[in-house]
Amino acid sequence: RLSRGSMGGTPSLALPLAKGPHEVGCTDVMVGHTRQGLFLRLFYPCLPRAGAERPLWIPRYEYCGGLADFAQRSRRWCAPLLSVTLGSCRVPVSWNGPFKPCSSGYPLIIFSHGLGAFRTLYSSVCSELASWGLAVAALEHRDRSASATYFCTAEAGGEEWIPYQRVPQGQKEFYFRNKQVHQRAEECVRALRLFEDISSGKSVLNVLHQDFDLSVLKDSIDLTKVAVMGHSFGGVTAVLALVKEPSFRCAVALDAWMFPLENALYPEVPKPVLFINTEKFQTPESVAKMKRLSSRNSQTKIITILGSVHQSQTDFTFLTGKLISRIFGARGTLDPYKGLDITSRAALAFLQKHLDLEEDFDRWDNLLEGIGNAVVPEAPFCRSSL
C-alpha cells in the first residue's frame, strides 16, 4: 500500500497497487503547441526497475485551484488545503518506467475523464487495466470541462492554462455540454490517430521532453484491438466516440452522464457498450437512454454496483480524511477496494469478449450475460438490469 500523506494525523489518500501480472509504468505525452494538440497520461506494462520514481497524483499546484473552482469553494483556503492534504500523494506506478515490449501488441484503451477532473484522477482503474496487459491513454480534455489544463506554447517555457468553465448565464446547458461532448469525442479520435502515427513509424515530438521514447511503442500496440472508456461526462464521450470512429470496437461507460447526447445519435451507435453504473447517481431518464441503446444492440449491457456513489469510480474514493471526503462526496457504503475490483473485472470481461483478447481473464461471464439479480455468488454487490 502507498504511504499516506496526512494532515493533523488524519490519513488522506492511499491508492491501491494494481493486481495484474504486469508492473505498470506511466508517462505524460503532449503533442502540438496549441489547444488543438493533445495531452494525455499513458499507463502501460513495464519492466521492473529498482527504486523507480512514483509520479505525483496531483501533478501541479494549479490543479488544486481548479478543483477548488469546480467544487465552488474559495481558492484562498481550499487550494492550499488540497495541496497540503493530497499534494505529496504519489501513484504506485513507475514514472517513465522501461516499456515492456509485446510482439503480439497490447490492446489500446482511450480513457476520457469526467466533468471537473483531469488526466490523473482515474489512476487506480487505469493502472489496474494496464497491469493486465492493456495500454491506457488517459486524456486531459481541452473543452474547458477539466478543472484545469494547459498547453505549452511555442516559445521556450511558455504555458497557457485553460480554466474550468461553468455553463454561461443565459445559455441552455444542453447546447453548451453538447458542443463539449463533440469536442471531447474528437479528442479521443485524435488520440487514436496519434498512436496510429507512432505505429507507422512517424516521429512524434512529445513537447514535455519526457525521459520516455514514444518510438518504443511502435510494434507493441495492436491497433485492431482498440476501445474507448470514460467516467460520467467521459462515459457519454466514449459512447459518442463509437459513432465518430469505426476503429473503436466497443466502449465502457462508467456512470455515464447521458444528458449531453442528442437524441438523433442513439440510432447511430453501432457497437456494444458496457454501462457500469453506481447506485446513487443515475436518474430514470438516464437509464432509459442506456436501455434505448441496449434495445438496439444485444451486446450492450447495463450493470449497477450497489453501495456505490458517483465518485466511487474515481481515485477520490480512496480518500479517508473526513473534510476532503465531504467536499468531494467521495464515499459510498461499499468498500472502495471492492468497488474497484468489481469495476475492473467487469470491464476486463467485456473487453476480452469484444476485442477478441487471447488472455482469458476468466472474469464473470455470467455477470455480463445478466444471469440472475445477484448475478454471481462472489458479487453480492452487483445487480444487472437488462
QUIBELGI-V744537 format. One record per residue. RES is the residue in three letters. PHI is phi in whole degrees, -180 to 180 (NA if undefined). Layout:
RES:PHI + RES:PHI
//
This chain:
ARG:NA + LEU:-67 + SER:-67 + ARG:-94 + GLY:-73 + SER:-139 + MET:-137 + GLY:59 + GLY:78 + THR:-91 + PRO:-60 + SER:-117 + LEU:-154 + ALA:-137 + LEU:-82 + PRO:-75 + LEU:-71 + ALA:-66 + LYS:-101 + GLY:-73 + PRO:-74 + HIS:-98 + GLU:-67 + VAL:-119 + GLY:-114 + CYS:-149 + THR:-147 + ASP:-100 + VAL:-128 + MET:-128 + VAL:-120 + GLY:86 + HIS:-113 + THR:-131 + ARG:-72 + GLN:-81 + GLY:-75 + LEU:-140 + PHE:-139 + LEU:-152 + ARG:-109 + LEU:-101 + PHE:-104 + TYR:-152 + PRO:-65 + CYS:-133 + LEU:-83 + PRO:-62 + ARG:-142 + ALA:-64 + GLY:64 + ALA:-61 + GLU:-72 + ARG:-108 + PRO:-74 + LEU:-65 + TRP:-70 + ILE:-103 + PRO:-70 + ARG:-145 + TYR:-60 + GLU:-55 + TYR:-69 + CYS:-64 + GLY:-62 + GLY:-64 + LEU:-65 + ALA:-62 + ASP:-59 + PHE:-63 + ALA:-79 + GLN:56 + ARG:-114 + SER:-68 + ARG:-57 + ARG:-62 + TRP:-106 + CYS:-75 + ALA:-63 + PRO:-63 + LEU:-61 + LEU:-61 + SER:-64 + VAL:-68 + THR:-75 + LEU:-115 + GLY:-64 + SER:-97 + CYS:-68 + ARG:-121 + VAL:-87 + PRO:-76 + VAL:-135 + SER:-91 + TRP:-70 + ASN:56 + GLY:-60 + PRO:-63 + PHE:-61 + LYS:-94 + PRO:-62 + CYS:-147 + SER:-66 + SER:-82 + GLY:89 + TYR:-80 + PRO:-62 + LEU:-117 + ILE:-117 + ILE:-95 + PHE:-113 + SER:-114 + HIS:-79 + GLY:-86 + LEU:-61 + GLY:79 + ALA:-101 + PHE:-159 + ARG:-65 + THR:-100 + LEU:-81 + TYR:-122 + SER:-60 + SER:-67 + VAL:-73 + CYS:-66 + SER:-72 + GLU:-62 + LEU:-64 + ALA:-63 + SER:-69 + TRP:-98 + GLY:98 + LEU:-119 + ALA:-97 + VAL:-123 + ALA:-104 + ALA:-91 + LEU:-72 + GLU:-118 + HIS:-74 + ARG:-113 + ASP:-91 + ARG:72 + SER:-97 + ALA:-72 + SER:-63 + ALA:-167 + THR:-159 + TYR:-155 + PHE:-136 + CYS:-91 + THR:-77 + ALA:-67 + GLU:-75 + ALA:-55 + GLY:75 + GLY:-78 + GLU:-136 + GLU:-126 + TRP:-91 + ILE:-115 + PRO:-78 + TYR:-65 + GLN:-123 + ARG:-77 + VAL:-62 + PRO:-60 + GLN:-58 + GLY:84 + GLN:-101 + LYS:-70 + GLU:-59 + PHE:-57 + TYR:-67 + PHE:-65 + ARG:-71 + ASN:-63 + LYS:-63 + GLN:-63 + VAL:-65 + HIS:-68 + GLN:-63 + ARG:-63 + ALA:-64 + GLU:-67 + GLU:-65 + CYS:-62 + VAL:-65 + ARG:-63 + ALA:-63 + LEU:-61 + ARG:-59 + LEU:-60 + PHE:-70 + GLU:-64 + ASP:-61 + ILE:-61 + SER:-67 + SER:-83 + GLY:92 + LYS:-66 + SER:-81 + VAL:-111 + LEU:-88 + ASN:-88 + VAL:-69 + LEU:-82 + HIS:51 + GLN:-73 + ASP:-83 + PHE:-150 + ASP:-92 + LEU:-61 + SER:-67 + VAL:-67 + LEU:-78 + LYS:-48 + ASP:-106 + SER:-121 + ILE:-117 + ASP:-95 + LEU:-79 + THR:-90 + LYS:-127 + VAL:-125 + ALA:-131 + VAL:-127 + MET:-144 + GLY:-174 + HIS:-118 + SER:62 + PHE:-60 + GLY:-71 + GLY:-66 + VAL:-72 + THR:-60 + ALA:-63 + VAL:-62 + LEU:-67 + ALA:-61 + LEU:-62 + VAL:-74 + LYS:-81 + GLU:-137 + PRO:-61 + SER:-70 + PHE:-73 + ARG:-89 + CYS:-164 + ALA:-136 + VAL:-116 + ALA:-113 + LEU:-87 + ASP:46 + ALA:-62 + TRP:-93 + MET:-80 + PHE:-49 + PRO:-75 + LEU:-88 + GLU:-72 + ASN:-58 + ALA:-62 + LEU:-84 + TYR:-57 + PRO:-66 + GLU:-88 + VAL:-77 + PRO:-91 + LYS:-116 + PRO:-71 + VAL:-126 + LEU:-104 + PHE:-94 + ILE:-108 + ASN:-97 + THR:-96 + GLU:-71 + LYS:-98 + PHE:-96 + GLN:-73 + THR:-102 + PRO:-56 + GLU:-64 + SER:-66 + VAL:-65 + ALA:-61 + LYS:-65 + MET:-63 + LYS:-67 + ARG:-60 + LEU:-71 + SER:-71 + SER:-74 + ARG:-90 + ASN:-138 + SER:-67 + GLN:-85 + THR:-76 + LYS:-125 + ILE:-127 + ILE:-126 + THR:-124 + ILE:-97 + LEU:-70 + GLY:79 + SER:-111 + VAL:-120 + HIS:-56 + GLN:-78 + SER:-63 + GLN:-99 + THR:-114 + ASP:-67 + PHE:-59 + THR:-64 + PHE:-90 + LEU:-72 + THR:-116 + GLY:-71 + LYS:-62 + LEU:-65 + ILE:-63 + SER:-59 + ARG:-70 + ILE:-58 + PHE:-105 + GLY:51 + ALA:-89 + ARG:-120 + GLY:-98 + THR:-86 + LEU:-76 + ASP:-56 + PRO:-60 + TYR:-69 + LYS:-67 + GLY:-61 + LEU:-62 + ASP:-63 + ILE:-62 + THR:-61 + SER:-72 + ARG:-66 + ALA:-64 + ALA:-62 + LEU:-63 + ALA:-61 + PHE:-66 + LEU:-66 + GLN:-57 + LYS:-71 + HIS:-93 + LEU:-104 + ASP:52 + LEU:-80 + GLU:-72 + GLU:-59 + ASP:-100 + PHE:-76 + ASP:51 + ARG:-117 + TRP:55 + ASP:-56 + ASN:-68 + LEU:-63 + LEU:-74 + GLU:-85 + GLY:69 + ILE:-86 + GLY:78 + ASN:-86 + ALA:-78 + VAL:75 + VAL:-139 + PRO:-56 + GLU:-78 + ALA:-128 + PRO:-68 + PHE:-88 + CYS:-118 + ARG:-135 + SER:-115 + SER:-119 + LEU:-123
//
